[in-house]
């Protein structure tokens, strides 16, 4: 059985498809795998080849180890697992005792020590972190409300959720001055219409009071004449 050639690209793709289908293809270890050459295992997973060249995970016996495609070959059909017995190590030969030699004791000249090149390390300045500018929070919005209800004009002021001034009554003339500052079509006409209606009602009430006062004065005059 030839175990010298590793897996080709097409064979790796076939193994990937077989794993996706739920099968575990059988492979045989090549001579590049060392002492386990000739043994048969099962491919159980293919990892990322860009991370490591040994991306073919093979289960043989109780071990599950990654190998490169060069370490494996597609196992022919009918191949069974073959356990390679380790070769017996040769017995060590007895050491050879050499004859003693007479050597004159000569002074040794110390070897000149080479100065090791100094490598200067420059510290990189710490990276600056971008600081996001925090926009200061402005004051809450101010709302001034001019309202008319039940014959009275009121003004109220509120900042955010806080009431600065509770509604208080203002004179119609002051309300008209406030509305005059707002240049919005129709607003001033509506206010003048309200003031006209109030003026007419006030005149009617004044005429009624004058008539009642005239009657009271006439009655008072009659009582004076009766003395």
Residue pairs with C-beta under 8 A, 6 or more apart in sequence:
1 28
1 38
1 76
1 79
2 73
3 28
3 29
3 30
3 31
3 37
3 38
3 73
4 30
4 31
5 30
5 73
6 30
6 32
6 68
6 69
6 70
6 71
6 72
6 73
7 15
7 27
7 56
7 69
7 70
7 72
7 73
7 74
8 69
11 69
11 74
12 46
12 56
12 69
14 25
15 25
15 27
15 43
15 46
15 56
16 46
18 24
18 25
18 43
19 25
19 43
19 44
19 45
19 46
24 42
24 43
24 44
24 59
25 42
25 43
25 74
25 75
26 40
26 41
26 42
26 43
26 74
26 75
26 79
27 40
27 41
27 42
27 43
27 56
27 58
27 72
27 73
27 74
27 75
28 38
28 39
28 40
28 41
28 72
28 73
28 74
28 75
28 76
28 79
29 36
29 37
29 38
29 39
29 40
29 41
29 60
29 67
29 71
29 72
29 73
30 37
30 70
30 71
30 72
30 73
31 37
32 68
32 70
32 71
33 67
33 71
33 72
35 84
35 86
36 60
36 84
37 84
38 82
38 84
39 60
39 81
39 82
39 83
39 84
40 60
40 75
40 79
40 80
40 81
40 82
41 58
41 59
41 60
42 58
42 59
42 60
43 56
43 57
43 58
43 59
43 72
44 57
44 58
44 59
44 64
45 57
46 55
46 56
46 57
47 55
47 57
47 66
48 55
49 55
52 66
53 68
54 66
54 67
54 68
54 71
55 66
55 68
56 66
56 67
56 68
56 69
56 71
56 72
57 64
57 65
57 66
57 67
58 64
58 65
58 66
58 67
58 72
60 81
139 159
140 159
140 160
140 161
140 162
141 159
141 160
142 157
142 158
142 159
142 164
143 157
143 158
143 159
144 155
144 156
144 157
145 155
145 156
145 157
145 158
145 167
146 153
146 154
146 155
146 175
146 178
146 179
147 153
147 154
147 155
147 156
147 167
148 154
148 175
148 191
148 194
151 198
152 169
153 169
153 170
153 171
153 172
153 174
153 175
154 167
154 168
154 169
154 170
155 165
155 167
155 168
155 170
155 175
155 178
156 163
156 165
156 166
156 167
156 168
157 163
157 164
157 165
158 164
170 178
172 195
172 198
175 191
176 191
176 192
176 195
179 187
179 188
179 191
180 188
182 188
